[in-house]
Amino acid sequence: MLNVKKYWRLFCKQSNGKWQLIIGLMFMCGTINAAEVKISSLNELADYASKSGNVITMSPGVYPLEGYLPVDSMRARHDNKQFQFITFSGSNNIFKLDGVELEVDNALRKALSPPVHTSEFLMTGSNNTLKGLLIRYNGEGTSSGGAALQVAGNGNVLKNITLHVSGSYPYGYGDLFGKGKPKETVIKHSKHSGLLVTGSDTKLDGCKLYMRSFGHGYFVQQNAKNIYFEDCYVEGAVRSTDDILAETSGPAFDVKFRTWTPNREGEFVVTPGYMKSLCEDGFRVYGQIKNIHFKNCTAKNTRAGFELRTNGGIRLENCTTIGTERGYWLGNGAIVKNCRGDANYGPLMFVEGNNLDVELIVTPSESDRLVHALITVQGENNKVVLKSEDGKKKTNGLPILIGYTPPEHGESMSPFGESETRGLKLNNETGMPIKIGAKARDCQIETDGSVLENKGINIEMTLN
């Protein structure tokens, strides 16, 4: 077999690193002669997860995790600080796991009792390809937070990975009673998120998350950079606040439906008429994540579809939000092209940064829930184009709010604030009305909708 490491060092030295990416791609495509291994158990998978330079093919089938890690082994693992179920610490591997379903009883998570924010399946190695694996959580039991799967190494590819995530507390209320921090909590939470990326140069292709727990779907942290999502999907579940208020027992009833954010009347109480996602955000970034690209990705019934409040390097193409509490929440320099979404359960977009270039298509929507705006815009030198998917103008639609902030913590029940907005170029082709606040100035507005109010300064208005 070819000595891959020796070849890699020699080639990169001779080419001054110029061809390193090409060689990496060759390796991931299997053109370099790696050892090919066939396995048929989780013991073997865990073993090869710690090795490097192999192509591992696993026999299709359903594999209960408890067959590899019995529940009575969790105490010893906890005492030995072995808080992951399986760690992919090796590098330069290809894992062909098509048809492999890994079943995880949430009782194992509870018995392991790891520290808060500990992920359960972890990839720390680099330049690996993980393909075709399905992980399904079931049963009762919660843990102290963390993600089902975390990619921490660099240059890894996840292709056609599917996660069915459950096991959080309380489930059924979304973030009405807090997000987990003590100062932001009415009811103490135990989250369970989906897929966390902390390693740079990660690519996710054709992955699917089905969130039936309170936690994020896909999220990126720790200043990871050069992250690429293509054909990825995340789906949560929704529940009306009316249904929540109808409870006669349980955690919400026990706190008298007290919320952690005020409603539009200034009261901290669940308000009827709204729809809540039962998970957190579909796609989320924390910190200053650089160069993250989304193509053909969809978020359905999540809290935010794409919450990308970072400085620069954000690009979305052909992405879609369906039934979210807010579709797109965007920061500085974001580029959004040919994306779409509805405003069934909340605003389609919040713009709160500078120098954004946004093109959004408003899809037809029918909802009996309370929604107070189509979009809000603040910041400087932003360009926004809004189109109607069906070409029909909406005469009684939701207002476009210029010079306004998102509601507190993004909660639809809370009121909007006002903020400085300068140099906006808006082209509204939806027929939706526009409301311009007193802190907006030096804006160019072209619209085919009515102007409900204009308190702005030096607003150049073209009515079509």
N, C-alpha and C positions, 0 to 999 in steps of 0.2 A: 504494500500500500504506500502511496505517496506521502512523504513527510510534509504535511500541510503547513505546520508552524514554521518549519525551516524555509519552505518555498515562499511563504508569505513575507517573512522578514527579509529574505534576499531580494524579492521582487520589489517590495516597497522601498528598500534602500536604494536600489538601482534607479527606480523611477521617481524618487523623491516623493513617494506617496501618491503620485498622480493617478495610478491605476487601482488604488486600494478599494474604491467603491465598486469598480468593475469586477475585481476578483471576489469581493464579498457577494455580489449578485450571482456570479458563476457558482460560488459554493452553495448558495441557497437554492439554486436551480439543480443542484446535484451533478454539475459537470466535473467537479473535482472528485476524485476517487475516495469517498468516505466509506467506512465500514457500514454495511447494511445489516440490520438486526430485526428479527421478527419476535414480537413478544405477545403474551396473552394474559398478563396479570398486572395488578397495580403494584405489587412488589417489584416486578421488573421495570415498570414505568418509573417508579421512584428511584430505582438504582441507576437507570440510564439518564435520568434527569440531572444527576450530579456528574456525569461524564461528558466528554467533549469529542467532537469530530465524528459523529455517527448519524446515520439515517435510520430512524426507528419506526417501524410499522407495527401497529397494534391491531390485533384481531377485533373486528366489530363485536359489540355486545354491551350489555348493561352490567356495570361493575359497581356494586355497593361499596362505599368507602369503608364501612364498618368491617368488611371482610379483610381489609388491609390494616385498619386501625380500629380495633374494638373499643367500645366505650370505656371499658375498664382499664384501658391503657392511657387514657387522657390525663389522669392524675400524675403519672410518672412523666409524661411529656411536659406537663405544666411545670413540674418541679425541676426538670432539666432545661427549661426555657426553650423547648421545641414547640413554638407556637404556630408553625405552619403545618398543614397537612402534607403537602408535597412542595419542595423547593427545586426549581429548575436552575441549578447553579452552574451547570456546564455551559459551554459556548460552542458555536459553529455546529449545531445539531439541526436536523430536520425531523420533526415529529409528525408522522402521518397517522392521524387519529380519526379518520373518517369513519363514522358509524359507531364511535366509542361514546357511550353515555356513562358518566360518573355520577352516581347518586350519593348525595350527602344528607344524612339525617341531622337536622338542626340540633338534636340532642347532643351530638358530638361537639358542636361549637360551645354549647353551654357547659359541658363537662370539662372541656379544655380550659375555658375561662382565661383567655389571653388578655394582655394589656389593651387598653383602649386604642382604636385605630390600627389594629393588627390585621393584615390581610391573610387570607387562608391558603391560597395557592399563589406562589410567588416565583417570578422569574428574575433572577439576579444575574444570570449569565448574559452574554452578548452574541449578536449575530445568529440568533436562533430563528427557526420558523416553526410555529405551532399551528397545526392545521386540523380542522374538522372536529375538535373536541366539543362535546356538550356536557355541561355541568348542571345538574338539577338538584336544588335544595327542596326538602320536604319535611313534614313533621313539625312538632312543637319545639320550642327552645330558642333562646336568644343569646347573643353575646354582647360584648361591650363596644360594639362598633367595628369598623373596618370594612374592607372590600372583599368580595369573593375572590377576585383575581387581580394581581398587581404585576405590572411590567416595570421593573426597576433597572434592568440592564439596558445597554445601548444597542441600537441597530437591530432590534428584534422585529419580526413580522408575525402578526396574528391573522390567520385567514379562516373565515367561516367558523369562528368560535361562537357558541351559543350558550348563554347563561340564563337559567330560570332562578331568580333570586327571591327568597322569602326569609322570614325569621327576624322581625324587628318588633319593638314595643315603644309606644302604642302604635298599632297599625289601624288605619281607617279614618285618620283625621288630617293627613298631610302635616303642614307646619303650623296649624292653628294654635297649638299649645307650646310652641318653641322649636328650636333647631338643635338643642343639645347642650349648649353652654349654660352654666348655672344662672347667669344673669338674663338669659334669653329663654327661660324655661318655666312653664307652668306645670307641665308633667314631665318627669325625667324620662329621657329617651334612650333606647338602645337601638342604634341604627344598623343597617346592613346594606352596604352599597354594592355596585356591580363591578365595574372594571376601572382600575386606577392606573394611570401612566405617570411614572416619575423618571423614566429613562428617555434620553434624547434619541432622535432618529428612529422613532417607533412608527411602524405602519400597521394600521388596522384595516382589513379588507373583508367586506361581507360579513361582519360580525353582527350578532343579534342579542339584545338584552330584553328580558321580560321581567319587569320589576313588580313584585308583589310584596315589597317591603319599603319602609321609609329609609331612604338613602339615595345618593346620586346614581345615575346610570353610568355613563362614561365621564371621568373627570381626570384632569391633568394638574399636577402639583410639582413643587420643588424645582421650579425654574427649568423644567424640561423644555427642549426646543426641537424644532424640525419634526413635528408630529403630523401624520397624514392619515385622515379618515376617508375611506371610500366605500360607498354602498353599505353603510352601517345603519342599524335600526335600533331604536329603543322604544319600549312601550310600557306605560304605567296603567293605572286604573284611576277612575274618578268617582267622586261621591258628592251629592248636593249637601249644602249646609242645612237644608230643611230636613234631610234624612238624619243628619247628625243630631239636630235639635230634638228629634222624635225619640231619642234614646231615653230609657227610664232607669238605666243602671250602667255601670262601666266607668272608665277613667274620666271621660268628658263630663258625665253627669256628676261624678264625685267632686269635680272642681267648679261645678255650677256653670260650665261652658265658658269659663273665663279664658280669654285669649291673651297672647303676649304683645299684640299690636292693637292700636285703637281702630275702631271703625270710623265711618265718615261723620258720626255724631259724637266722636270722642270717647265712646264707651268701649271697654275691653271685654267684649262678649261676642260669641258667634252670632252672625247676622244672617237671617234667611235670605234666599234668593241667589246665592252664589254657588259655584262649582269649585271643588277642591281636588287637586291631584293628590293621590295618596303616597306618591314618592317625591323625591326632590327633582333636581334638574336632569334633563336628558343628556346634554353635553355641557360640561362646565370646566372653566379654567380658574385656577387660583394663582395669584402672584403675577409676575411679569413673564408670561409664557411667550416666547418668540417663535414666529414662523409656524403657525398651525393652520392646516388646510383641510377643509371639509368639502367633499364632492359626492353628490347623490345620496346624502344622508337624511334620515327622517326621524323625528321625535313625535310620538303620539301619547297624549294624555299624561304628560309629565308636567312638573311645576313650570319650569322654563324649558323651552325647546333647546335653545342655544344661548347660554349665559356666558359671554366671552368679553368680560370687562378687563381687558389688558391693553398694554401700550404697543400697538404695531404688530404687523405680521399675521393678522387674522384674515383669512379669505374663505368665503363660502360660495359654492357654485351648485346650482340645481338642488338645493336643499328644501325640505318641507317640514312644516309644523302642523299638527292636527290636534285640536282639542286641548291645547295647553293653557295654563293660567296666564302666561305671557310667552310669546313666540321667540323673539330675538331681543337680547339685552346686550348692547354693543358698546365697546369703548374705542379709544383712539385709533384712527387709521384703518379701521375695518373696511374690507371690500366685500360687498355682497352682490352677486350677480345671478339673475334668473332664479331667485328663490321665491318661495310662496308660503302662504299659511292663512289660517282663518282667525277670526276673533270671536269664536263661539263662547269661550269661557273666560276671556280676558284679552287685554290689548295684544295686538300683533307684534309691536316693537317698542322698545325704549332705546332712544339714542341719548347717550350721556357723555360722549367724548368729542374730540375734535378731528377734523379732516377725514370724515367717513365718506365713503362712496357706496350708496345703497340703492339697489333696484329690487323692489318687492312686488309680487303679484298677490292681490287680495282674493282668496278663493271664496266661492259662495258659502254662506254660513246660515244656519238656522238654529236658534237657541232661545230658550225661555229663561236664561240666566241673566243676572245683572252684569252688564259690562259698560264702562264709563268712557272709554276712549278707544280709537283705533291705534294711534301711536302717540308718544310724547317725544319732543325733541328739545334738547339743550346742547350747549357747546358752541364751538366756533368753526366756521368754514366747512360745514357739512353739505353734502349733496345727496338728496333723497328723491327717488322717482317711485311713485306708487301707481300701479296699474290694476285694472280689473280683469280677472281671468276670463270671464264670459263676455266681456265687452259691453255689458249693460251697466248703466250708471245708477248708483245708489242715491236716491233723493232723500231718504230718511235714515241715513247711516250714522255711524259713530263718529264723533268729532276727532279731527287731527289737532293735537294740542302743541302749539309752538311757543317755546319759552316756559315750558312746564317740566317738572321732574317726575320720575316714577313715584308711585305712592310708597309710603314707608315700608322698607324691606320687600317691596314689590307686591305687597298684599292688596288684592283688588278691592277689599272692603275698606281700605284706608284712603284718605284724600290725597290728591296731587298737590305738590308744592310748585313754586315758581323759581326760575333760575335764568341767569344771563344766557342769551342766545344771540349770536352775531354772525352775519355773513352766510346764512343758510340759503341754499338754492333748492327750492322744492317744486317739483312738477307733480301735481295731483291729477291723475286721470281716472279716479274711481267714482267721482260724483259725491264723495263724502265731504261733509262740511269742515270748515277750518275755524279754529279759535286761536287768536294771537294774544299772548299776554303782554304785560307792561314791560317786562325785562327783555323783550325781543327787539332787535334793531338791525338796520342795514341788511335786510333780507330781500331776496327776490322770489316771489311766489307766483306760480302759474297754476291755475286751478279751474276745474269745471264744476266744482261744488260751491255751495254758498259760503259766505263769510259770516259766521255767527257773531264775531266780535274782533275788533282790531285795536288794541291798546298799544301796539308797538310803535317804534320810532323809525322813520325813514324806511318804510316797508313798500317796496315796489310790487304792485299787484297787477297781474294780468288775468282777467276773467274770461274763460273760453265758453 
